[in-house]
Amino acid sequence: MQKVIKGLTKFFTKSDVILWLLSIAAGVYSLTLINSMQRASDYSYMTPQILALSVGYIAAIILTVIDYERIARLWIPLIILSLLMLAVVFVIGRNVSGTDDTAWITLPGGISFQPSELVKIFFIITFSKHMQLLRDNDMLHSLAGVLSLLIHMGIPVVMIHMQGDDGTMLVFIFMFLIMAFIGGVQLRYFLIMLLLLAAGIPILWNYFLNEEHKSRFTAIFDIDGNAMKTYGWQQYQGKVSVASGGLSGTGLGNGARVASGIVPEQENDFIFTVAGEELGFIGCLLLLFILLLICIKVMMDAMNARDYLGRMLCIGVFAMLSVQTIINIGMVLGLLPVIGITLPFFSSGGSSLLSILIGIGLVQSVHYHKDAVESPQGRLKNNRYKYMNSVQY
């Protein structure tokens, strides 16, 4: 019993306890919102959410005690596994209700799983290791090095686009940009990419975007309101639900619009509308405040990492969380087109929630092992402040 107590004490002493508490708070808040909207559907959204939370926290705890350097050593097998997972979707992938893409597979027991969600985590690990190797070999500023990073990002992005999941594709692109920029890729390469993107917008619009994608973009600029009856319907109803809650909301379980299910996908991409109607402006602020604090803590762990690799892993998780949060809230409020991106921690969906918690586990591993380093002589103490003084921005 003493060994168990000692082990638990060591675990929580070395872990980022605040990040654990914030993650748990987000999970509890998520279950509260999903349980409230459950009355609008015959399908049980609570069961898979609780299961994903349980498995996700267990996975996060296991990852915490494993040194992230050991995980990153598997970067080549993880790249291969990522490509295999994305490729299998083209063979046995299927569409699920409420989506317009074929990015899901059915696991034994009838469980739906979206491989690209787990591939996000694999990308964070493999891309961080890739950047570390380039940096160690003084290739991070070279054209060849930057091109290799583009290829690393480009292959999964193209495969995900071919599955029709452009929302996830966009998250990958922003993760790449944020990690590459903070990781030390020189500004001139971003300026070149920006010029190429600007020149390619007409081509993307005319030859790569279908009519549905175009309609989603134009719906947010609709003036006469015609789009509100078609592609703008979901956003319009979402904004009405958020506004109807006022300052303190109608109360959990009392939202008439939530009960009617008038907002499509209110359990998933538009879970924010449930908080807006039933908990009001205060509930929305609390939700955003929790996510903001989680992002801040992840960045603080990045700053305190013992080395470049640990820092990049945290930056990757930060990018995933922040990008998904900004785009999701932008979708709900009608500031951005609807592209099917979940709200981290809160949206219903086991694949998304599981990947988020695994990402938290990676950050916890960086924090847990910040004072030690793997070496041929075993685990040695490491002066993280020495690293922070020498790191190049």
C-alpha positions in Angstrom: 0.0 0.0 0.0 2.9 2.4 0.8 4.4 1.7 -2.6 1.1 2.5 -4.3 0.8 5.8 -2.3 4.4 6.6 -3.1 3.9 5.9 -6.8 0.8 8.1 -6.9 2.5 10.9 -5.0 5.4 10.8 -7.5 3.1 10.7 -10.5 1.1 13.8 -9.4 4.2 15.6 -8.1 5.9 15.3 -11.5 2.8 15.7 -13.6 1.2 19.0 -14.6 -1.6 18.8 -12.1 -3.3 22.0 -13.3 -3.4 20.6 -16.9 -5.0 17.4 -15.5 -7.6 19.3 -13.6 -8.4 21.5 -16.6 -8.8 18.4 -18.8 -11.1 16.8 -16.3 -13.1 20.0 -16.0 -13.5 20.1 -19.8 -14.6 16.4 -19.9 -17.1 16.9 -17.1 -18.5 20.1 -18.8 -18.7 18.1 -22.1 -20.7 15.3 -20.5 -23.0 17.9 -18.9 -23.8 19.5 -22.3 -24.2 16.2 -24.1 -26.4 14.8 -21.4 -28.7 17.8 -21.7 -29.0 17.6 -25.4 -29.5 13.8 -25.2 -33.3 14.3 -24.9 -33.4 15.5 -28.5 -32.3 12.1 -29.9 -33.0 8.4 -29.4 -29.3 7.6 -29.9 -27.2 7.5 -26.7 -24.4 9.9 -27.2 -23.4 9.6 -23.5 -22.2 6.0 -23.7 -19.5 6.5 -26.4 -18.4 9.8 -24.9 -17.9 8.2 -21.4 -16.1 5.3 -23.0 -13.8 7.6 -25.0 -13.1 9.7 -21.9 -12.2 6.6 -19.9 -9.9 5.1 -22.6 -8.4 8.5 -23.3 -7.5 9.3 -19.8 -6.0 5.8 -19.3 -3.9 6.3 -22.5 -2.9 9.8 -21.4 -1.7 8.4 -18.0 0.3 5.6 -19.7 1.9 8.1 -22.1 2.8 10.4 -19.2 5.2 7.9 -17.6 6.8 6.9 -20.9 9.6 9.2 -21.9 8.5 11.1 -25.1 12.0 10.5 -26.6 11.3 6.8 -26.7 8.0 7.4 -28.4 9.6 9.7 -31.0 12.1 7.0 -31.9 9.3 5.1 -33.5 8.7 7.9 -35.9 9.3 5.9 -39.1 6.9 3.1 -38.1 4.4 5.7 -37.1 4.6 7.3 -40.6 4.0 4.0 -42.2 1.1 3.2 -39.8 -0.4 6.6 -40.6 -0.3 6.1 -44.3 -1.8 2.6 -43.9 -4.6 3.9 -41.7 -5.4 6.6 -44.3 -5.2 4.1 -47.2 -7.5 1.6 -45.6 -10.3 4.2 -45.7 -10.3 4.0 -49.5 -11.0 0.3 -49.2 -13.5 0.0 -46.4 -14.3 3.6 -45.6 -17.9 4.8 -45.2 -19.9 7.9 -44.7 -21.6 8.5 -41.4 -24.8 10.5 -40.7 -24.3 14.2 -40.7 -21.1 14.2 -42.7 -20.3 14.7 -46.4 -17.0 12.7 -46.5 -15.9 9.1 -46.5 -13.4 9.1 -43.7 -14.7 6.5 -41.3 -14.3 2.8 -40.8 -16.3 0.4 -38.8 -14.4 -1.5 -36.1 -15.6 -4.8 -34.5 -18.7 -4.2 -32.4 -20.1 -1.7 -34.8 -17.9 1.2 -33.5 -17.2 4.0 -35.9 -13.7 5.3 -36.0 -12.1 8.1 -37.9 -8.4 7.2 -38.6 -7.4 10.8 -39.5 -8.0 11.9 -35.9 -5.4 9.5 -34.6 -3.1 10.4 -37.5 -3.1 14.0 -36.2 -1.3 12.7 -33.1 1.1 10.6 -35.2 1.8 13.6 -37.3 2.7 15.7 -34.3 5.2 13.0 -33.2 6.7 12.3 -36.6 6.9 16.0 -37.7 8.5 17.0 -34.4 11.1 14.3 -34.8 11.6 15.2 -38.4 12.3 18.8 -37.4 14.6 17.8 -34.7 16.7 15.7 -37.1 16.9 18.6 -39.6 17.9 21.0 -36.8 20.6 18.7 -35.5 22.0 18.3 -39.0 21.8 22.0 -39.7 19.3 21.5 -42.5 16.3 23.3 -41.0 17.1 26.5 -43.0 17.9 24.8 -46.3 15.5 24.4 -49.2 16.0 20.6 -49.2 15.0 20.5 -45.5 11.9 22.7 -46.0 10.8 20.6 -49.0 11.1 17.4 -47.0 8.8 19.0 -44.4 6.4 19.9 -47.1 6.3 16.4 -48.4 5.9 15.1 -44.8 2.8 17.2 -44.5 1.6 17.0 -48.1 1.1 13.3 -48.5 -1.4 12.9 -45.6 -3.1 16.1 -46.6 -3.7 14.9 -50.1 -5.0 11.6 -48.9 -7.4 13.3 -46.4 -8.6 15.6 -49.1 -9.4 12.7 -51.4 -11.5 11.3 -48.6 -13.5 14.5 -48.7 -12.6 15.6 -45.2 -11.3 19.1 -46.0 -11.9 20.3 -42.4 -9.3 17.8 -41.0 -7.1 18.7 -44.0 -7.2 22.3 -43.0 -6.2 21.5 -39.4 -3.2 19.5 -40.7 -2.1 22.5 -42.8 -2.3 24.9 -39.9 -0.5 22.5 -37.6 2.3 22.3 -40.1 2.5 26.1 -40.4 2.5 26.8 -36.7 5.0 24.0 -35.9 7.3 25.0 -38.7 7.2 28.7 -37.9 7.8 28.3 -34.1 10.3 25.5 -34.8 12.7 27.8 -36.7 11.9 27.6 -40.4 12.9 30.9 -41.9 10.3 33.5 -42.7 11.2 33.7 -46.4 9.8 30.2 -47.0 6.4 31.3 -45.5 6.4 34.3 -47.7 7.0 32.1 -50.8 4.2 29.8 -49.7 1.9 32.8 -49.2 2.6 34.1 -52.6 2.0 30.7 -54.2 -1.3 30.4 -52.3 -2.5 33.8 -53.4 -1.7 33.0 -57.0 -3.4 29.6 -56.7 -6.7 30.8 -55.2 -8.4 31.1 -58.6 -7.3 27.6 -59.5 -8.5 26.2 -56.2 -11.8 28.0 -56.5 -12.5 27.0 -60.1 -11.1 23.5 -60.3 -10.8 22.0 -56.8 -13.8 23.2 -54.8 -17.2 21.7 -55.7 -20.4 23.7 -55.7 -21.2 22.6 -52.1 -17.8 23.9 -50.8 -18.4 27.2 -52.7 -21.9 27.6 -51.3 -20.6 27.2 -47.7 -18.2 30.0 -48.3 -20.7 32.3 -50.0 -23.3 31.6 -47.3 -21.4 33.6 -44.7 -21.5 36.7 -47.0 -25.2 36.2 -47.9 -27.1 39.5 -47.9 -30.6 38.7 -49.0 -31.0 35.7 -46.7 -31.6 33.1 -49.4 -28.7 31.0 -48.2 -30.3 30.8 -44.8 -32.7 28.2 -46.3 -29.9 26.0 -47.7 -26.2 26.0 -46.8 -26.6 28.8 -44.2 -29.4 27.1 -42.3 -27.2 25.4 -39.7 -25.2 28.6 -38.9 -28.3 30.7 -38.8 -30.1 28.4 -36.4 -26.9 28.1 -34.4 -26.6 31.9 -34.0 -30.2 32.1 -33.0 -29.7 29.4 -30.3 -26.6 31.2 -28.9 -28.4 34.5 -28.8 -31.5 33.1 -27.2 -29.7 32.2 -24.1 -29.0 35.8 -23.1 -26.7 36.3 -20.1 -27.4 33.2 -18.0 -29.3 30.9 -20.3 -32.6 29.0 -20.0 -31.0 26.4 -17.6 -29.8 22.9 -18.3 -32.5 20.7 -19.7 -34.8 23.7 -20.3 -33.7 24.8 -23.8 -36.6 24.5 -26.1 -34.4 24.7 -29.2 -32.0 22.1 -27.8 -34.9 19.8 -27.2 -36.3 20.2 -30.7 -32.9 19.5 -32.3 -33.4 22.4 -34.7 -29.7 23.0 -34.9 -28.2 20.1 -37.0 -25.2 18.3 -35.4 -25.7 20.2 -32.1 -24.1 17.2 -30.3 -21.0 17.5 -32.4 -19.7 20.5 -34.4 -22.3 22.8 -32.9 -22.2 21.7 -29.2 -21.4 25.4 -28.5 -25.0 26.2 -29.2 -26.1 24.0 -26.4 -24.0 26.0 -24.0 -25.2 29.3 -25.5 -28.9 28.5 -25.1 -29.0 26.7 -21.8 -26.1 28.4 -19.9 -26.0 31.7 -21.8 -23.1 34.1 -22.2 -21.7 33.0 -18.9 -21.6 29.4 -20.0 -20.0 30.2 -23.3 -17.3 32.3 -21.5 -16.6 29.4 -19.1 -16.2 27.0 -22.0 -13.8 29.3 -23.8 -11.9 30.1 -20.6 -11.3 26.4 -19.9 -10.0 25.9 -23.5 -7.9 29.0 -23.2 -6.3 27.9 -20.0 -5.5 24.5 -21.4 -3.8 26.1 -24.4 -1.8 28.4 -22.1 -0.7 25.5 -19.9 0.4 23.5 -23.0 2.5 26.5 -24.2 4.0 26.8 -20.7 5.0 23.2 -20.8 6.5 23.8 -24.2 8.6 26.7 -22.8 9.8 24.4 -19.9 10.6 21.4 -22.1 14.0 19.9 -21.6 14.8 20.0 -25.3 13.7 20.9 -28.8 11.8 17.7 -29.4 9.7 18.1 -26.3 9.0 21.7 -27.1 7.8 20.8 -30.6 5.5 18.1 -29.3 3.8 20.6 -27.1 3.6 23.2 -29.9 2.0 20.5 -32.1 -0.7 19.8 -29.5 -1.2 23.5 -28.9 -1.7 24.0 -32.7 -4.2 21.2 -32.9 -6.2 22.5 -29.9 -6.1 26.2 -30.8 -6.8 25.8 -34.5 -9.8 23.5 -33.9 -11.2 25.8 -31.3 -10.9 29.0 -33.4 -12.4 27.4 -36.5 -15.2 25.6 -34.6 -16.3 28.8 -32.8 -16.0 30.7 -36.0 -18.3 28.2 -37.8 -20.9 28.4 -35.1 -20.9 32.3 -35.0 -21.1 32.5 -38.8 -17.6 34.0 -39.1 -16.2 31.1 -41.0 -17.7 28.5 -43.4 -18.9 25.2 -42.0 -16.2 22.6 -42.7 -16.9 20.0 -40.1 -14.3 20.6 -37.3 -15.1 19.5 -33.8 -14.7 21.6 -30.6 -11.8 20.0 -28.6 -13.0 18.0 -25.5 -16.6 19.1 -25.9 -18.0 17.7 -29.2 -19.5 14.3 -29.2 -17.3 11.8 -31.0 -15.0 9.2 -29.6 -12.3 9.5 -32.3 -11.8 13.2 -31.8 -11.9 13.0 -28.0 -9.5 10.1 -27.8 -6.9 11.9 -30.0 -7.2 15.1 -27.9 -6.6 13.2 -24.7 -3.7 11.3 -26.2 -2.3 14.7 -27.2 -2.6 15.8 -23.5 -0.7 12.6 -22.6 2.2 13.7 -24.8 2.3 17.1 -23.2 2.2 15.5 -19.8 5.1 13.2 -20.8 7.1 16.3 -21.7 6.4 17.9 -18.4 6.9 14.6 -16.4 10.4 14.1 -17.9 11.5 17.7 -18.1 14.3 17.2 -15.5 15.8 13.9 -17.0 17.3 12.8 -20.2 17.7 9.4 -21.8 21.4 8.5 -22.4 23.5 5.4 -22.9 24.4 5.7 -19.2 20.7 5.7 -18.2 18.5 8.5 -17.1 20.4 11.6 -16.2 19.3 14.9 -14.7 18.9 17.7 -17.2 19.1 21.4 -16.7 16.2 22.6 -18.7 17.1 26.3 -18.1 20.4 25.7 -19.9 18.3 24.5 -22.9 16.0 27.5 -22.8 19.0 29.9 -22.8 20.5 28.2 -25.9 17.4 27.5 -28.0 17.2 29.4 -31.2 14.0 31.2 -32.2 
